[in-house]
Amino acid sequence: MIRDPKDLKRYNASERANHWVVGISFILLALSGLAFFHPAFFPLTQLFGGPVWARILHPYVGVLMALAFLVIFLRFKHLNRMTAADREWLAKARNMVDGNDHDMPEQGKYNGGQKVMFWVLALCMLLMTLSGVAIWRAWFGFDITVVRLGAVVHAAAGAVMIAMIMVHVYAAIWVKGTIRAMWYGTVTRAWAKQHHRGWYRQMTGK
Amino acid sequence: MALQSLDILRRSATTTPPPGVRKGVEVAKLIDVSACIGCKACQVACSEWNDIRAEVGSCVGVYDNPTDLSAQAWTVMRFAEHEEKDRLEWLIRKDGCMHCADPGCLKSCPSPGAIIQYANGIVDFHQENCIGCGYCVTGCPFNVPRISKEDSKAYKCSLCSDRVAVGQEPACVKTCPTGAIQFGSKEDMKDYAAERVADLKRRGYEQAGLYDPQGVGGTHVMYVLHHSDRPELYSGLPANPSISPLVSLWKGFAKPLATLALAGVALGSLFHYVTKGPNEVSKEIEDEIEAEDKEGTK
């Protein structure tokens, strides 16, 4: 069902499904991971059938997320190359956050902030995967120094990743008309013209 | 199960004070390596009392049997042959949990109540709360805890906390035929060790001394060593054990700070929305698009 046939297609069905596989596995991983991160979050293990199940399941969900994330990464990396306009956007990001987006430079499909997010998340995902393997005792037995380093990196990269995703989710809530792009794939032309004018021109030829 | 007659000093993954109204005596086990004959009666007593049986292995060319600690072998004798001044010394060390005053296992454990440090100094694993993550192994400076392959729970020497709680000595102490393993208050054990060290020094072991490493706040299992200047001779007993800086970083102040930072991001987002309002598509741009559409239909 298309509300307006002139809406712009931002994501196809496969990209959306891919995103939600990453999204769901991230939520499961964050909840179970936080439980082991600090005692304050330990009761979250009850969501997974108790602490032992949380410990068993967490790494397998991690493998799923790493694979699904890799597919997203390969799909979108060419759209996330940093340009001069992105750097200018980042320099003015404070105005944007302050609620004034009138003199922001023209952005393509992704703005500078989204691109920074993309690369930071990709780096975190790489670190999480490597360190996660290092501390996965059910299958691996690495040297104790590697395991200790893995534990530190896993906790630190995990905290950064959770913070980044909170910003990611909030940005989607804050910028009205955004979330539909991940539900059914389209955005209005007005949305595109305001937030991603370069992409709007490319899509409409205007 | 926690022993209700023993007070608790620390409880894993717990940020509020544990029960501790009683003021008990710190205990210690003293292992006098110079008096050990390597009979392994302590291993057998441990196995009997705790009702654990390590799988029967095969001879690997040394006396060590079993060759390593396991979920079913909480103490093992480690035999080292050391040559010095044309003399062969057989350095036999009873290995097992050291019951650190500052236990790296407890610091690392994410599961509330899976590791308990009693006020008397015993560090005990409560397997019913263990989730099998192996963080205790990551945290231990002595490489002691073992994860069982059958149930994925961590096991190690309990210093016979059940016996100690009712006024008995650990099973290994009870059975040792040479008196090489002593048990009592930590103060008494230090006094006894001082006598043994003086005796060893008289016999020519000038570097004899007590192994009670301060890097982990002291231990509740101590050794009398002939070569206390070189503990590594005793099958790799660490000279200056301490909780790894990586483990301290992992489980130290960074975590509460990161937790606060995450809460800050979540609340910051909420208040940003409440104070700045949503970022909506402007009326002008919507009108522009509408005008374009009208022009297009003309």
HADDOCK unambig.tbl for C-alpha pairs under 7 A between the chains (distance, minus, plus):
assign (segid A and resid 36 and name CA) (segid B and resid 110 and name CA) 5.26 0.50 0.50
assign (segid A and resid 38 and name CA) (segid B and resid 255 and name CA) 6.77 0.50 0.50
assign (segid A and resid 39 and name CA) (segid B and resid 13 and name CA) 5.16 0.50 0.50
assign (segid A and resid 39 and name CA) (segid B and resid 14 and name CA) 6.40 0.50 0.50
assign (segid A and resid 39 and name CA) (segid B and resid 110 and name CA) 6.67 0.50 0.50
assign (segid A and resid 51 and name CA) (segid B and resid 131 and name CA) 6.10 0.50 0.50
assign (segid A and resid 52 and name CA) (segid B and resid 131 and name CA) 4.62 0.50 0.50
assign (segid A and resid 55 and name CA) (segid B and resid 131 and name CA) 6.74 0.50 0.50
assign (segid A and resid 55 and name CA) (segid B and resid 133 and name CA) 6.46 0.50 0.50
assign (segid A and resid 98 and name CA) (segid B and resid 276 and name CA) 6.94 0.50 0.50
assign (segid A and resid 99 and name CA) (segid B and resid 276 and name CA) 6.19 0.50 0.50
assign (segid A and resid 99 and name CA) (segid B and resid 279 and name CA) 6.99 0.50 0.50
assign (segid A and resid 137 and name CA) (segid B and resid 134 and name CA) 6.86 0.50 0.50
assign (segid A and resid 144 and name CA) (segid B and resid 138 and name CA) 6.53 0.50 0.50
assign (segid A and resid 147 and name CA) (segid B and resid 138 and name CA) 6.67 0.50 0.50
assign (segid A and resid 148 and name CA) (segid B and resid 138 and name CA) 5.97 0.50 0.50
assign (segid A and resid 148 and name CA) (segid B and resid 246 and name CA) 6.05 0.50 0.50
assign (segid A and resid 148 and name CA) (segid B and resid 247 and name CA) 6.33 0.50 0.50
assign (segid A and resid 149 and name CA) (segid B and resid 246 and name CA) 6.34 0.50 0.50
assign (segid A and resid 151 and name CA) (segid B and resid 250 and name CA) 6.76 0.50 0.50
assign (segid A and resid 152 and name CA) (segid B and resid 246 and name CA) 6.64 0.50 0.50
assign (segid A and resid 152 and name CA) (segid B and resid 249 and name CA) 7.00 0.50 0.50
assign (segid A and resid 152 and name CA) (segid B and resid 250 and name CA) 4.82 0.50 0.50
assign (segid A and resid 159 and name CA) (segid B and resid 258 and name CA) 6.65 0.50 0.50
assign (segid A and resid 163 and name CA) (segid B and resid 262 and name CA) 5.82 0.50 0.50
assign (segid A and resid 163 and name CA) (segid B and resid 265 and name CA) 6.51 0.50 0.50
assign (segid A and resid 166 and name CA) (segid B and resid 266 and name CA) 6.70 0.50 0.50
assign (segid A and resid 170 and name CA) (segid B and resid 269 and name CA) 6.41 0.50 0.50
assign (segid A and resid 174 and name CA) (segid B and resid 273 and name CA) 6.75 0.50 0.50
assign (segid A and resid 174 and name CA) (segid B and resid 278 and name CA) 5.01 0.50 0.50
assign (segid A and resid 174 and name CA) (segid B and resid 279 and name CA) 5.68 0.50 0.50
assign (segid A and resid 175 and name CA) (segid B and resid 278 and name CA) 6.27 0.50 0.50
assign (segid A and resid 175 and name CA) (segid B and resid 279 and name CA) 4.61 0.50 0.50
assign (segid A and resid 175 and name CA) (segid B and resid 280 and name CA) 6.12 0.50 0.50
assign (segid A and resid 176 and name CA) (segid B and resid 278 and name CA) 6.70 0.50 0.50
assign (segid A and resid 176 and name CA) (segid B and resid 279 and name CA) 5.92 0.50 0.50
assign (segid A and resid 176 and name CA) (segid B and resid 280 and name CA) 5.09 0.50 0.50
assign (segid A and resid 190 and name CA) (segid B and resid 281 and name CA) 6.65 0.50 0.50
assign (segid A and resid 190 and name CA) (segid B and resid 285 and name CA) 5.79 0.50 0.50
assign (segid A and resid 190 and name CA) (segid B and resid 286 and name CA) 5.35 0.50 0.50
assign (segid A and resid 190 and name CA) (segid B and resid 289 and name CA) 6.45 0.50 0.50
assign (segid A and resid 191 and name CA) (segid B and resid 281 and name CA) 5.74 0.50 0.50
assign (segid A and resid 194 and name CA) (segid B and resid 281 and name CA) 6.52 0.50 0.50
assign (segid A and resid 194 and name CA) (segid B and resid 285 and name CA) 6.94 0.50 0.50
